[in-house]
Amino acid sequence: RRLGQEVKLSTMTLYRYFPSKLDILARLWAYILTQTFDRVAEAAKDQETQQDALHMAARAYVTFWLENRDHYHLVFMASGVSAEDVQSFVGDPETIARYDIFFDLVAGVLGLDRANPSVKIATDALICNLHGIMHSLITMQGYPWTSSDQLIGDAVSRVWQNPERAHSDRPA
């Protein structure tokens, strides 16, 4: 109903185009994620090093959500949506593929094949860290957080603390 009011359409008109609330949300989520990852890819492009590209991609990802808090709430905090509903969207191959940029960049930074289990662990940890930064800065605004740039830098630097790499091989 709220969406119908926002776009000046009746609820029934919306349901002519979308069979359910979840279909509407999935379309909105896909649109927002496309915007997000277009920005991430642009930020990573033409960087001098893999480390720089990863840092800029991570920064663009978090910054997008901080600048678009209403999008963050819609995608990550939508009410009336079950875990099963979210799983059907998050488990979609197209949605998962959007995160490939992080897997590719982490593999490049670590100098490992993308199929290496250490790349999966490091990428998953990075994405979790970035989401934690976004969530905390958006939902707990009264706390005097360290700057998002510093938090992102710390999260990204942990990527090359991968146990498979020798300390002497870590990027400076």
N, C-alpha and C positions, 0 to 999 in steps of 0.2 A: 504493500500500500504506500509506504513511504517513497519507494522508488517511483511508483506511478505518479505520485504527487510532484516529485522532483522533475520528472520529464513531461509532466502535464498529460499523462495518459491514465485511463482508468485501469484498475487491476485486471479487469476482463480483457482489455486490449493487450496488455502485457502477456497474458496467458494464451493469447492467440499465437504469439511468436515464440513463447517459451513454455514448455509443458509443466515446469515446476519452478519453485524458488531456487532449488539447487542448480537448475539449468541456467537461470539468470546469473546466479553467483559464479558459476563456472565460467561463463562468458566474460563477466567482469574481471574475475581473477586472471584469466588468460590474457586479457587486454592489458591489465596492470603489469603482469609479469613480462609481457613483451616490451612494454615501455622500460621496465627496470633493466632487463638484460640488454636492450639496445644501448642504454646508457653505460652499462658495465663494459660491453664490448668496445664502445667508443673510447672509454677511458683507458682501457688496456692497450689499445691500438697505438702503434708507433712509439712505444716506450723503448728506451735503450737496452734495458736488461729484463730478464724474466721476473726478477725480484720487483723491479719498478712496475712492471705490468700487473703483477699480482697485487701489489699494494694499491695501485690506482683502481683496479677492478674492485677490490674490497672496499675501498673508500667510496667509490661510486655507488656500490650496492647499499651500504649503510646510509649514505647521504640521501639517496633517492627516498628511502623510507622516512628519514627524519624530515625531509622537505615535504613529504606527502603523507602526513600522519593519518589523514582520513582514508587513504589507500591502505595503510598499515592496518588500521582497525577493520576495514572491510575484509582484507585477505586473511589476517591472522587472529582476529577477535570477533568475527561475525557471530551474532547470537542466533540461537535457534538452529544451529547446524551441528549435526552429530559427528562424532569421530569417524564413523563409517562413511558419511557424506564427504568429509574432507579427504579420507583415504582414497575414495574413487577418483578425486581430482589429482591429488598429490601423486598417486600411483600411476597416473597416465604417462605413457612414454614421452609425449611432447613436453609435459611439465618437467619431468626428470631431465630431459635433454637440455633444458634451459640452463641447468647447473653445470653442464659440460665444460663451460669456459673455466670454471674454478678447478675442475679436475685436470684439464690440460695445462693450466698455468702452474698448478702445484707440481705436476709431473715434470714440467720444464725446470722449475726451480730446484727440484730434488735431483734432476738428472736421471730420473727413473722412467721406465715404461709405465704408461698409464694403467696397465693391468696389474702392476705391482700392488700387493695389499697395503704397503706403507703409504701409497698415494691415496688410497681410499680412506685410511685412518686420518691422515693429515688433512685431507679435504673436508671430511665430515667434521673434524674438530674445528677447522677454520669456520665453516658455515655455522656450526653451533655457537662459536664465539661471536660471530657477527650478529647472529640473531639475538644473543644475550645482550649485546651492546645496544642494538636497536630497541629491544623490548624495555630494557632498563631506562634508557634515556627518554623514551616516549611515555612510559607508564609511571615512572617514579621521578617526576620532574622536581620535586622538592629537595631531593638529595643533591649535595654538591659534587657531582661526578667530575672525574678527570675528563679532559676534552675528548671528543669522539676521535679526533685524529690520533691522539696518543693511545687510546684504547685499541683502535684499529691497527696501528703500528705494532703494538705488543702482540695482538692476535696473529698478524701476518708473520712476525719474526719467529713465532713458535713453529711455523711450518718447517723451517730448516733445523729445528731441534729434533728432527726425525731420528729415531734410534738406529736406523740402518746406515746413516751417514756418519763418518768419522768426524770428530770435532774439528780437525784441521781442514775438512772439506766444506765447512759451512761458509756461505757467502758473508762478506763483511757487512 
